[in-house]
Amino acid sequence: MNKAFHVLHQIYLAVDARMVRFMTTYGIRLIRISLGVVFIWFGILKLIGRSPVAQLVAQTVYWVRPEVVVPFLGLWEVVVGLGLLLGRALRLTLLLFWLLLAGTFLVLLLRPDIAFQNGNPFLLTTEGEFVIKNLVLIAGGLVVGSTVRQRREE
């Protein structure tokens, strides 16, 4: 029994080491590429007039005509997505990334009636959840950003 446990434990350690090596080698690159794909996809939807959040954008940035602001944001998203996907000009790309994502939180400030159920900040609407999930995208951007200096030195 003890010998079988030891063998299983050694197999576990070997598999764990391989998994950690894989995550270390590819994790940040996959986050960068995934973020790029998401931004390009969302941006293209805005550019072709098929974005499910176009109305949300129009209701939030109500001082700019929707036919101007939605495609503008779509183009911005495609530029950010391409920068992430290609791994080029990451400092500028990430600046544009964070400015864009910071802007998404305007919904919470300017249109809490859209983001929260009955004004309760703990009860999000679908639109509120859509905005709050951007915290994960921001964290992914921070991870990618943590490699910018390292990439430059290589």
Secondary structure per residue as TSV (DSSP state, phi and psi in degrees):
chain	resnum	aa	ss	phi	psi
A	1	M	-	360.0	-45.8
A	2	N	H	-63.8	-40.7
A	3	K	H	-66.7	-41.3
A	4	A	H	-62.9	-41.9
A	5	F	H	-61.4	-43.6
A	6	H	H	-61.5	-42.9
A	7	V	H	-64.2	-46.1
A	8	L	H	-61.9	-39.5
A	9	H	H	-64.1	-40.7
A	10	Q	H	-65.7	-39.8
A	11	I	H	-63.0	-45.9
A	12	Y	H	-57.0	-47.4
A	13	L	H	-62.4	-39.0
A	14	A	H	-66.5	-44.9
A	15	V	H	-64.6	-43.2
A	16	D	H	-60.0	-44.7
A	17	A	H	-61.7	-41.4
A	18	R	H	-65.2	-42.4
A	19	M	H	-63.0	-44.7
A	20	V	H	-63.2	-41.2
A	21	R	H	-62.4	-43.2
A	22	F	H	-61.2	-48.0
A	23	M	H	-63.5	-40.0
A	24	T	H	-65.4	-41.1
A	25	T	H	-72.4	-42.0
A	26	Y	H	-114.0	-14.1
A	27	G	H	-56.7	-52.9
A	28	I	H	-67.2	-40.6
A	29	R	H	-60.7	-41.3
A	30	L	H	-68.2	-35.5
A	31	I	H	-63.1	-46.8
A	32	R	H	-60.2	-47.0
A	33	I	H	-66.4	-42.5
A	34	S	H	-62.0	-44.3
A	35	L	H	-61.3	-41.2
A	36	G	H	-60.3	-45.6
A	37	V	H	-62.2	-45.7
A	38	V	H	-60.0	-45.5
A	39	F	H	-67.0	-40.8
A	40	I	H	-63.7	-45.3
A	41	W	H	-59.9	-52.2
A	42	F	H	-62.6	-39.6
A	43	G	H	-64.4	-44.1
A	44	I	H	-62.3	-40.5
A	45	L	H	-58.2	-39.1
A	46	K	H	-69.3	-39.8
A	47	L	H	-67.5	-32.9
A	48	I	T	-95.0	6.6
A	49	G	T	74.1	27.7
A	50	R	-	-121.9	17.1
A	51	S	-	-77.6	131.0
A	52	P	T	-71.8	-9.1
A	53	V	T	-106.5	8.6
A	54	A	H	-57.9	-42.8
A	55	Q	H	-66.1	-39.4
A	56	L	H	-61.0	-44.2
A	57	V	H	-60.7	-47.2
A	58	A	H	-61.3	-39.0
A	59	Q	H	-73.2	-25.1
A	60	T	H	-88.2	-47.3
A	61	V	S	-100.1	61.5
A	62	Y	T	-70.9	-13.4
A	63	W	T	-85.9	-4.1
A	64	V	S	-121.1	137.9
A	65	R	-	-59.3	135.4
A	66	P	H	-56.2	-37.3
A	67	E	H	-69.6	-8.3
A	68	V	H	-101.8	-51.6
A	69	V	H	-70.8	-38.4
A	70	V	H	-65.9	-50.7
A	71	P	H	-64.3	-34.7
A	72	F	H	-60.2	-47.5
A	73	L	H	-64.6	-36.0
A	74	G	H	-61.7	-45.7
A	75	L	H	-62.7	-42.8
A	76	W	H	-57.6	-45.6
A	77	E	H	-63.8	-40.1
A	78	V	H	-64.9	-41.5
A	79	V	H	-61.5	-46.7
A	80	V	H	-61.6	-45.1
A	81	G	H	-60.5	-43.0
A	82	L	H	-65.1	-40.9
A	83	G	H	-60.1	-42.4
A	84	L	H	-69.4	-45.7
A	85	L	H	-61.3	-42.6
A	86	L	H	-85.8	-15.1
A	87	G	T	68.6	28.7
A	88	R	-	-109.4	148.1
A	89	A	S	47.1	48.6
A	90	L	H	-64.0	-32.3
A	91	R	H	-62.9	-49.0
A	92	L	H	-65.8	-44.3
A	93	T	H	-57.2	-45.3
A	94	L	H	-70.7	-32.0
A	95	L	H	-61.6	-48.4
A	96	L	H	-62.4	-38.5
A	97	F	H	-57.9	-51.6
A	98	W	H	-70.7	-35.4
A	99	L	H	-62.9	-44.1
A	100	L	H	-61.8	-47.5
A	101	L	H	-69.1	-35.0
A	102	A	H	-60.3	-38.8
A	103	G	H	-63.0	-28.7
A	104	T	H	-65.5	-23.7
A	105	F	T	-77.0	-6.5
A	106	L	H	-57.2	-32.5
A	107	V	H	-55.5	-42.7
A	108	L	H	-66.0	-33.9
A	109	L	H	-87.0	-45.9
A	110	L	H	-88.1	-27.8
A	111	R	-	-133.8	58.2
A	112	P	H	-59.7	-23.2
A	113	D	H	-64.7	-25.5
A	114	I	H	-88.2	-33.0
A	115	A	H	-87.9	-26.7
A	116	F	E	-124.4	144.5
A	117	Q	E	-77.8	121.3
A	118	N	T	52.8	32.6
A	119	G	T	74.4	5.0
A	120	N	E	-86.5	114.5
A	121	P	E	-67.2	-8.7
A	122	F	E	-93.8	-10.9
A	123	L	E	-113.2	96.6
A	124	L	E	-81.4	148.7
A	125	T	-	-86.2	178.3
A	126	T	H	-58.2	-43.1
A	127	E	H	-63.5	-40.2
A	128	G	H	-63.0	-41.3
A	129	E	H	-64.3	-39.2
A	130	F	H	-58.5	-39.0
A	131	V	H	-74.0	-47.0
A	132	I	H	-62.1	-32.4
A	133	K	T	-61.9	-17.5
A	134	N	H	-65.7	-16.0
A	135	L	H	-59.8	-37.6
A	136	V	H	-68.0	-41.6
A	137	L	H	-62.7	-40.9
A	138	I	H	-61.4	-43.8
A	139	A	H	-61.6	-41.7
A	140	G	H	-60.7	-41.0
A	141	G	H	-63.0	-36.4
A	142	L	H	-64.8	-40.2
A	143	V	H	-62.9	-47.4
A	144	V	H	-61.5	-43.4
A	145	G	H	-61.9	-28.8
A	146	S	T	-67.0	-12.5
A	147	T	T	-102.0	-3.5
A	148	V	H	-60.9	-48.2
A	149	R	H	-64.1	-42.2
A	150	Q	H	-61.0	-42.8
A	151	R	H	-63.6	-37.8
A	152	R	H	-67.6	-37.4
A	153	E	H	-70.9	-26.2
A	154	E	-	-76.0	360.0
